């Protein structure tokens, strides 16, 4: 049955990709984004235009209808704008609210900490308050694999403690999980947190390593390879992520027993609260990923090998067993196929930008 869904971070990579899928399956969607300049605004506007939103017609707090999808409306807004956000959510009475808006980036958080407090803490509190006032039936939000921090056990499990973050970004994402739990407990809001693992693919974020690598390799410039290339990432293709979110939409969190042996299970609660990893469950050596980029770009990379960056994890690996059992989640895009599709889009988009 079609639903009425709010998606924040609508001009972002995952938000844009998810909204396209929701519209195609018949849902009514309202998207919110502040279109900030953390990375290329032209890419954000191109995503909006791809879904029928004319960037030239966008004004703060003014709804704009899609020219391609009658069921899609976009509003430029900061989540911290509490009063208009509350009014919007109370008026629209969404079945589901999906919060993907955030200040991303591990390394950026080291030198710009206040941006993370503003967007990831105050902004998240604002959307939780709006969900409370509107009595939403299911609140889904983005967490991150970064929360695993100093955890050395792999694969990372949602039952593992995540109390030693390596960056402020990771700390804000853990804080989001705690804030969501308090609202589930106090107000009975079903909340589902998703720890994303290195999402990549067409229309991806240009601040992420794979995109920076592709730009540099194509331009014949040197790429910086940290920890001397001795890193692994659970690269997860965007379509697999979107399919996972679509499945989760249909099943709001339920109160569950929380004990694991003698300790509490941090991924569930006697409140309607759940946490899931959403990844590929197949970590790929960084050098193998670079090799796939080289193959698809038809150019060898010039590499500068450097020490580990502050805040980085050496390896990420998602245990997705709970998502698989409860939702039938089974990512099926291997790294060769995923990189090929990303590079195909990247070449087209890069060429189009040069013609502007």
N, C-alpha and C positions, 0 to 999 in steps of 0.2 A: 504494500500500500504506500503511495507517495507520501512524503513527509515535508514539513516546513522546517527548513534547516538554516541556522546562522553559521557562517564560516568566517572567522577572523583571520587576518593575514591573507586576504583574498588575492592580493597581487603578488604573493610569495610563491615559491616553487611548489611546495606541497599543496598549499591552499588553491592555487590556480588549477593544478592537476586534478585535485579532488572535486572541485566545483564542476569542471567539465564532465566528469563521470556521473556526478549526481544529477546534473541536468539531463544527460542522455538517458538516465533510467527513469526520469519523470518527476523528480523532486522539485519543490519550489525552494529557491535559495536566495538568501540575502547575504552579500559579502561586505566585509568591512576591512579597510586598510588605511593607514596614514600615509602610505607611499613615501616613506622617508628616504634619505639619500645615503644610507649605509653602503649600498652598492648601486650600480647603474640604474637610475630611474627609467631610462629608456627601455630596459628589459622589462621592468614592472609594467610600464605602459603598454608594451607589446603584448604581454600576457593578457592584460585587460582587454585590449583591442581584439585579441584572438577569440574572446568570449562575447564580443559585440558591445563592449563599453568604449565609447569614444573619449579618449583622454582629454581632448579639448573642451569637453562639456562637464568635466568634473569640478565641483566646488565643495568646499568643506560643509559637511552635515546635510548636503542636498542629495536625495535619492536620484539615481539615474538608471533608467531601464536599458537592458541589453537590446541591441538592434538585431541580434541573431536568436536569442532565447527569451521568449516572453516571460518565462518563469524566473528570470534572473534580474536582481536589482543590486546595485553597488552604491555604497556610501563611503566617502572619505571621512575618517573619524579616528581620533586617538581613543584608545580604551580608557585612558585616564579621564576622559570627559564624562564623568560619572552620571550627571543628570540626564543629558541627552541619550546616553547609552541605556540607562534605566527606562526612560520613556519609550525608547524604541522596542526594547525587549518585552515590556509590559503590554505595549500596543500589539505587537506582532504575534505574541504567544507561540514561540517556536516549539516544535516537538523535540528538537535536538539542537544544542549549541556546541560547536566545535571550535575550540580556541587554539589556533595555530600561530597567532600573532606573538612575536617575541623579538627581543634583541639577540640575534644569534652570534656565534663566533667565540671560540675559546681564546684565541690569541688577542683579539680585540678587547676582551674584557680586562686584560691585564693593565692596559693604559686608559681605558674608558669605563671605570667601574660604575660611575653614576648613571650611565645610560642603561645599565642592567637593573639597577635598583628602580629606576623610573618605569621601564617597560615591563620587566619580568616580575617585579614584586607589586608595585602600585597598579600597573595595568592588569595584572592577574587578579588582584583583589577586586578591582572594579568589575571585571567580567563575572567573578564569583558572586558579587553582590547583585548584579543584574539578574543572574540565574536564580538567586534566592527570591528576589522580589517577583520575578515572572513565574516562579514555580515550574521551572523547566523539567521535562521528564527524563532527560539524559544529558549530562555535561561531559564532553570528551575533550581532552587537552593534550598538548604535546609536552612530553618530557624529553629526556635525552640519554643516550648511552654514556655520556660524560659523567653521569652521577656515580658510576662505578669507581671512579677515582683510583685510589691505591689498591683496590681489590685485585689480587693476583690469581684468583681461582678462575679458570675458564672451562666451559663457556660461562658467561655472566648469567646468573639466574635472578629472577625477581624475588626469590627468597633470601638472597644474599644481603648482608648489611651494606649500606651505602653512606657511611658517616665520615668519609675522608676524601672530600672532593679536591681536585688538583687545580681548579680555577673558580673564579667568582661566577662565571656562567654556569658551571656545574652546580654550584651552591644554590643559585637562584632556581634551578630546575628541581633540585631536591626540596627546596622551600615550597615550590608550587605543589608538589605531591603532599606535603604536610598540610598546607593551607586547604587543599581540596578535601583531605580527610576530615579536617575540622568542620567543614561545611556539610559533608556527608553525615557526620555524626550529629551535629547540632540541628540541621534542618531537613535531613532525610533526602538530600539531593543525590541521585545516583551519579557518581563520578567515575570516569575511566581514564587513567593516565597511560600514555603510550611512549615508551622509551625508544625513540628512533635510532637506528644504526646506519650512519653514513649513507644517506639517500643520494642517488645520482640519476642522471638521465636527461632527456631533452627538456629544454627550458629551465635547466638547473641554475644554481646560485654561482655567480662568477667569483665569489670570494672563497670558494672551496678549492681544495688542492687539485682535484682532477680537472676542473675548469681552467685554473691558472696554468696547469701543466699543458693542457691542449693549446691555449693561447700562445704560450712561450715556444712550444715545439713547432707549431705552425709558422711562427715568426722567426725561427732560427735562433732564439734566445736561450740562455741557460736556465734550467729549472733548479730550484733549491730542494734537495732531498735530505730530509732530516733523519737523525739517528742512523746516518750512513745507509739508509734504505732498509734497515732491519726493523720493519714495522709491518703489522698486518691489520687490515680493516675488514669488517663485515659489511662490505659494499652491498647495498640493497636497492634494486631498481625501482623507480618511481611507480610503475604500474603495479608491482607487488605490494607496495605500501598502500596504494589507493584501494586495492581489493581488500586488504586487511581492514582498513577503516570502514569501508562499506559494510563488511560483515559485522563489525562491532556496533555500528549504528543500530542494528536490529535487536541488540540484546543488552539493555541497561544493566549496570552492575547490581548485584543482589547481596544482602547480608550473608556472610559465610563464617564458619568456624575459623579461628585465626591461629591456632597453635600448631607449631611444627616441633615435635618433641617437647622440650621444656621451654621453648621460646616462642614469641609471637611471630607470625608470618607477616612481613611488612607489605606484602602484595595484596592483602585482603583484610577484611574487617567485619566486625559485627554490624557496622554501618554499611550502606550500599556503596562500596568503594573497591575498585580493582586497579592493579597496575600490571601492564604486560610489556614484554620486549616485543618489538616488531622489527625484525631484521631478516637476513638471508640464511643465517645459521651455517655459513661457509666462509670463514675468514680467508682473505686473499693477500698474499705477500704484496707489499707496495710495489716492488720491482716488477712483479707479474702484471699489475695493473698498468704501470707505465709502458710495459712492452705492448700491451693491447692498444694503448693510445698510439704508439709508434706505428704499429701495423696498419691501423685504420687511417692514420694521417699520412702514411707513406713517407715518414721522415724519422730519422734517429734523433733521440733527445740528447742535448748537451747537458750534462749533470754536474752540479756542485754538491758534494756530500758534506753535510754539516752535523753538528751535535744535536741532540734532542732539544726541542723547543720547550720552554716552561709551560706547564699546563697540559701537555699532550699525554696520551696513553700510548704505550708501546703496541698493544694489541686490543682489539675489540672483537667479541664473539658472542652472539646472542643465543641464549637458550630460549627457543620459541615453543617449547613443548606445551605450555599451558594454552597458548593461542591456537596451536594445532589441534589440541584435544577439544577445546571448547567451541572453536569457530571453523575448524577444518582448514586453517591457514596453512598454505603450502607454496612458498615462493618458488617460481619455476624459471626465472630469467638468469641464465649463467652470465659470467663476466664478459665472455666473448660477444655474446648477443647484445648485452646491455651497452657495452662500450661502443659497439658498431652503430647502434641506434643513436646514442648520444652524439658521436662524431658526425654522423649524417646530418642531424639537426644543426650542430655547431657550425658546420661549413656553410650551410644555407643561411643561418642567422648572421654569421660574421660577414658574409658577402653582401647581405642586404644592408647591414649597418654601414658598410663602406660606400654604398651608393647614395646615402642620405646627403 
